[in-house]
Every structure is written in C-alpha cells, then in structure tokens.
C-alpha cells in the first residue's frame, strides 16, 4: 500500500469514526413519556413513574437499541391490571409508553379456586371459592384453558389446548363480544353466563359414519330473577363463518318468535338452524 493510500484510508476511517460518534450523540434516548388510560372511577393506583420503573427503560442509550418487547413484558409481568397498548418511537430522542387499564371479563374454576381474566385471558385475580364468592358479572369459561396450580396473576392463558385454540377464542371474542350487531359490548357480561368448546358427533349423509366436530356453547343468564337459567346457543364448527352464525343466533334471541328464557338455538353440523323451545 502506498503512502498516499494509507493517508487516504486513515482520513476515511477518521471521518467514519466521527460520524459514528456524532450519530451516537444525536440519536440517544433522552425522554420517555407515559400515557395511562383508566376507566371512570377506577381503583387502579398505578402512576406514570410506576410504569416507567417497571419498563426498565434507561435514558442515554441509543434510540435504536430500545428493546420494546422486553419493556412490554416487564410492565405486563409487574401489573396484572395494566395492558401495554404500544411503545412508540416519537422521534430520534423520545419514546412514549401507552398503557390502559384491563377490565375483567372472564373467569374459570380450578381446584376450588377462581381465576379472573380480561379479554386477552390475562389472569388478573385469584381467590378461593366459597358459597358466595363466585363472580356474577363475568363470563365463566367452562373449557380447560390450561390453568394449573402454578398459574399466577399476570400469566396469559393464551395457548393451544386439546379442546380450544386461542385463535378460536379470539374469533369468538371478536364476534360475540365486539362485532355482534345485536348486543352492545358493555351488555355481554350481563347476558352471557358461560362459554365452552365441546366435542360432538354428527352422522354423515349416508347415516353410517359419525363425524366428530367442535361446537361453541353459549349459555345466557336467566331474564327472570331466581330462575335456573336462560337460553342455550350451540354453534357447530365455530372455526368457520363464526360472525354469521353468532349474529344468526342473537337475531333469533331478540326476535318475538323465540322465548329467550329457556330452550336452545342450534346451528347444526350441516349449517341448518333450529330453535328447540322445550330443551
């Protein structure tokens, strides 16, 4: 290498080093904002400083080295009642953590213990079962979702199990709890008492062989105080066309031709719909 080449290379390396130093100095995390959205009258006492501390994000490092997923996991594992909506890179020196309050919607029972969860199946509360402790304002999940004696608050029960997949549960939740045109989301917990995914069998057209399938069962609450229960909705093959099937059931539920204090609304394996008033 000639002397001229060595000098040129040295100059280029110096310029590159200077650029890296300036780059590091300019693109350093200097500001972390926190935005908290709570329900009206909320008892959650988590502060912005609490969220910032739980995230373990540190000022001074490169903005491009911020590990957002780790920060989200840190917050979620610290506070059962908080959901991280997003961690947003606002500009080259600032990020914003956006969180909201989780709201209990479901519960399940395991070994005389109740586990209360939100729409993401995050465990928010655990308490012993007594004759008076069973929640009356949440929807009971009557299918095994993987709760064990090691399950604790902040755990997510969003894995795949023998009788239910989380993808199906999300689809059910989206269609029944959110997108259902016949029932407001806020009214769902006062209407639906329990949900389950069950195995069932249907005969083929030839009537010789039985086909196994899954059905979604929604049990509604009684409209008459003190009565045993309301109507039951059974939806075959919930993994396909769930939106249409759910809306079909709730449309019938709200119609004058159905006594919604008892009986069954059934979408069968072949897609046909039937109302069984005496079941």
C-alpha positions as CSV (number, residue, x, y, z in Angstrom):
1,X,0.0,0.0,0.0
2,X,1.4,3.4,-1.0
3,X,1.9,6.2,1.5
4,X,-0.9,8.1,-0.3
5,X,-3.3,5.2,0.1
6,X,-2.5,4.9,3.8
7,X,-3.2,8.6,4.4
8,X,-6.5,8.4,2.4
9,X,-7.6,5.3,4.4
10,X,-6.7,7.0,7.7
11,X,-8.8,10.0,6.7
12,X,-11.8,7.9,5.7
13,X,-11.6,5.9,8.9
14,X,-11.4,9.1,11.0
15,X,-14.4,10.6,9.2
16,X,-16.3,7.3,9.8
17,X,-15.4,7.3,13.4
18,X,-16.5,11.0,13.7
19,X,-19.8,10.1,12.1
20,X,-20.4,7.2,14.5
21,X,-19.7,9.4,17.5
22,X,-22.0,12.2,16.2
23,X,-24.6,9.6,15.3
24,X,-24.5,8.1,18.8
25,X,-24.6,11.5,20.4
26,X,-27.6,12.7,18.4
27,X,-29.7,9.5,18.5
28,X,-29.7,8.9,22.2
29,X,-32.8,8.3,24.2
30,X,-33.4,11.4,26.3
31,X,-37.1,11.4,27.0
32,X,-39.6,8.7,28.0
33,X,-43.3,9.7,28.1
34,X,-46.0,7.6,29.7
35,X,-49.7,7.8,28.8
36,X,-52.2,6.0,31.1
37,X,-55.9,5.5,30.2
38,X,-58.1,4.3,33.1
39,X,-61.8,3.5,33.5
40,X,-64.0,6.2,35.1
41,X,-64.0,5.6,38.8
42,X,-61.0,3.2,38.5
43,X,-59.4,2.0,41.7
44,X,-56.1,1.3,39.9
45,X,-53.4,3.4,41.6
46,X,-50.5,2.8,39.1
47,X,-48.6,6.0,38.3
48,X,-46.6,7.1,35.3
49,X,-43.4,6.7,37.3
50,X,-44.5,3.2,38.3
51,X,-44.9,2.2,34.6
52,X,-41.5,3.8,33.7
53,X,-39.8,1.9,36.6
54,X,-41.4,-1.4,35.6
55,X,-40.4,-1.0,31.9
56,X,-36.7,-0.8,32.9
57,X,-36.0,1.5,30.0
58,X,-33.0,3.7,30.6
59,X,-32.2,7.1,29.2
60,X,-28.9,7.7,27.5
61,X,-28.7,4.6,25.3
62,X,-29.1,4.5,21.5
63,X,-32.7,5.1,20.5
64,X,-32.2,2.2,18.0
65,X,-31.3,-0.2,20.8
66,X,-34.5,0.2,22.7
67,X,-35.9,-3.3,23.3
68,X,-39.6,-2.6,23.2
69,X,-40.8,-6.1,23.6
70,X,-38.8,-6.7,26.8
71,X,-40.1,-3.4,28.2
72,X,-43.7,-4.5,27.4
73,X,-43.1,-7.9,29.1
74,X,-41.6,-6.2,32.1
75,X,-44.7,-4.0,32.6
76,X,-47.2,-6.8,31.9
77,X,-45.5,-9.1,34.4
78,X,-45.5,-6.4,37.1
79,X,-49.1,-5.2,36.9
80,X,-51.9,-7.6,36.3
81,X,-54.4,-4.7,35.7
82,X,-52.4,-2.9,33.0
83,X,-52.2,-3.6,29.2
84,X,-49.4,-2.1,27.2
85,X,-51.1,-0.8,24.0
86,X,-47.8,0.2,22.4
87,X,-44.3,1.7,22.9
88,X,-44.0,4.3,20.2
89,X,-40.8,5.9,18.9
90,X,-41.9,9.6,18.7
91,X,-38.6,10.9,17.3
92,X,-34.9,10.3,17.5
93,X,-34.7,11.1,21.2
94,X,-38.1,10.2,22.6
95,X,-40.3,7.2,23.1
96,X,-43.8,7.0,24.5
97,X,-45.3,4.1,26.5
98,X,-49.1,3.9,26.1
99,X,-51.0,1.7,28.6
100,X,-54.6,1.2,29.5
101,X,-56.5,-0.5,32.3
102,X,-57.5,-4.1,31.8
103,X,-61.1,-5.0,32.6
104,X,-62.1,-8.4,34.0
105,X,-64.5,-10.2,31.6
106,X,-64.0,-14.0,32.1
107,X,-63.3,-16.4,34.9
108,X,-62.5,-20.1,35.3
109,X,-62.6,-22.5,38.2
110,X,-59.7,-24.9,39.1
111,X,-59.4,-26.9,42.3
112,X,-61.9,-24.7,44.3
113,X,-60.1,-21.5,43.1
114,X,-61.4,-18.8,40.8
115,X,-59.2,-17.2,38.2
116,X,-60.5,-13.9,36.8
117,X,-59.2,-12.8,33.4
118,X,-59.6,-10.0,30.8
119,X,-60.3,-10.3,27.1
120,X,-56.7,-11.4,26.5
121,X,-57.1,-14.2,29.1
122,X,-54.5,-12.5,31.3
123,X,-55.0,-13.6,34.9
124,X,-55.9,-10.5,37.0
125,X,-57.2,-12.0,40.3
126,X,-57.0,-15.4,42.0
127,X,-59.1,-16.2,45.0
128,X,-60.6,-19.2,46.9
129,X,-64.1,-20.5,46.0
130,X,-66.8,-20.1,48.6
131,X,-70.5,-20.3,48.5
132,X,-70.7,-16.6,48.0
133,X,-67.5,-15.8,46.1
134,X,-68.4,-16.9,42.6
135,X,-68.4,-13.9,40.2
136,X,-71.9,-12.9,38.9
137,X,-70.8,-10.2,36.5
138,X,-68.2,-12.2,34.5
139,X,-68.5,-14.9,31.8
140,X,-67.4,-18.4,33.0
141,X,-65.1,-20.4,30.7
142,X,-66.2,-24.0,31.1
143,X,-63.4,-25.4,28.9
144,X,-59.9,-26.3,30.0
145,X,-57.6,-23.4,29.1
146,X,-54.5,-24.8,30.8
147,X,-54.9,-23.4,34.3
148,X,-52.7,-25.3,36.8
149,X,-51.7,-25.0,40.5
150,X,-48.7,-23.0,39.3
151,X,-50.8,-20.4,37.5
152,X,-50.4,-16.9,38.9
153,X,-51.5,-13.4,38.4
154,X,-50.1,-11.8,35.2
155,X,-50.0,-15.1,33.4
156,X,-51.6,-15.3,30.0
157,X,-53.8,-18.4,29.3
158,X,-53.5,-17.9,25.5
159,X,-52.0,-21.2,24.3
160,X,-53.5,-24.1,22.4
161,X,-55.1,-26.9,24.3
162,X,-57.0,-30.1,23.5
163,X,-60.5,-28.6,23.4
164,X,-59.8,-25.0,22.4
165,X,-57.3,-23.0,20.5
166,X,-56.6,-19.4,21.4
167,X,-57.2,-18.4,17.7
168,X,-60.8,-19.7,18.0
169,X,-61.2,-18.0,21.3
170,X,-60.1,-14.7,19.8
171,X,-62.5,-15.2,16.9
172,X,-65.3,-16.0,19.3
173,X,-64.5,-12.9,21.4
174,X,-64.2,-10.6,18.4
175,X,-67.6,-11.8,17.0
176,X,-69.6,-12.3,20.2
177,X,-68.2,-9.6,22.4
178,X,-67.2,-6.9,20.0
179,X,-68.7,-7.1,16.5
180,X,-72.1,-8.6,17.3
181,X,-74.6,-6.1,15.9
182,X,-77.4,-7.3,18.1
183,X,-75.7,-6.9,21.5
184,X,-73.6,-4.0,22.8
185,X,-70.2,-5.0,24.1
186,X,-71.0,-3.5,27.6
187,X,-74.1,-5.7,27.8
188,X,-72.3,-9.0,27.0
189,X,-71.4,-9.9,30.6
190,X,-74.9,-9.3,31.8
191,X,-76.2,-11.5,29.0
192,X,-73.8,-14.4,28.6
193,X,-73.2,-16.6,31.7
194,X,-70.7,-19.1,30.3
195,X,-68.9,-20.3,27.2
196,X,-67.4,-23.6,26.3
197,X,-65.9,-25.5,23.4
198,X,-67.2,-29.1,23.3
199,X,-66.7,-32.2,21.1
200,X,-69.8,-33.5,19.3
201,X,-70.7,-36.1,16.7
202,X,-72.9,-35.9,13.6
203,X,-74.0,-38.6,11.1
204,X,-72.9,-38.3,7.5
205,X,-75.4,-38.1,4.7
206,X,-75.3,-41.9,4.4
207,X,-76.1,-42.2,8.1
208,X,-73.5,-44.8,8.6
209,X,-70.4,-43.0,9.9
210,X,-70.2,-40.4,12.6
211,X,-68.1,-37.3,12.1
212,X,-66.5,-35.6,15.1
213,X,-66.7,-31.8,15.2
214,X,-66.4,-28.9,17.7
215,X,-69.3,-26.8,18.9
216,X,-69.3,-23.5,20.7
217,X,-71.8,-23.4,23.6
218,X,-73.0,-20.0,25.0
219,X,-75.3,-20.2,28.0
220,X,-77.2,-17.0,28.6
221,X,-78.3,-15.7,32.0
222,X,-81.9,-16.0,33.1
223,X,-84.0,-13.0,32.5
224,X,-86.2,-14.0,35.4
225,X,-84.7,-13.4,38.8
226,X,-84.3,-16.7,40.7
227,X,-84.9,-18.9,37.6
228,X,-82.5,-21.7,36.7
229,X,-81.1,-20.1,33.5
230,X,-81.7,-18.6,30.1
231,X,-81.4,-19.9,26.6
232,X,-78.5,-22.0,25.3
233,X,-76.8,-21.3,21.9
234,X,-75.0,-24.2,20.3
235,X,-72.9,-23.3,17.2
236,X,-71.3,-26.2,15.2
237,X,-67.9,-25.7,13.6
238,X,-67.1,-22.2,15.1
239,X,-63.8,-22.1,13.2
240,X,-65.7,-21.2,10.0
241,X,-68.3,-18.5,9.4
242,X,-68.5,-17.6,13.1
243,X,-69.6,-14.0,12.5
244,X,-72.6,-15.1,10.5
245,X,-73.5,-17.9,12.9
246,X,-73.3,-15.7,16.0
247,X,-75.4,-13.0,14.5
248,X,-78.0,-15.5,13.4
249,X,-78.3,-16.8,17.0
250,X,-78.6,-13.4,18.6
251,X,-81.0,-12.2,15.9
252,X,-83.3,-15.1,16.8
253,X,-82.7,-14.5,20.5
254,X,-84.0,-11.0,20.2
255,X,-86.9,-11.9,17.9
256,X,-90.5,-12.2,19.1
257,X,-90.7,-15.8,17.9
258,X,-88.2,-17.1,20.5
259,X,-88.8,-17.4,24.2
260,X,-85.4,-16.4,25.4
261,X,-85.9,-17.6,29.0
262,X,-85.4,-21.2,28.1
263,X,-84.7,-23.7,25.2
264,X,-81.9,-23.9,22.6
265,X,-80.8,-22.1,19.5
266,X,-78.8,-24.6,17.5
267,X,-76.7,-24.3,14.3
268,X,-76.1,-27.9,13.3
269,X,-73.2,-29.5,11.7
270,X,-74.8,-29.1,8.2
271,X,-75.2,-25.4,8.8
272,X,-79.0,-25.6,9.3
273,X,-80.6,-23.5,12.1
274,X,-83.2,-24.8,14.6
275,X,-85.0,-23.4,17.7
276,X,-85.8,-26.0,20.3
277,X,-88.1,-24.3,22.8
278,X,-88.5,-27.2,25.2
279,X,-84.9,-28.2,25.6
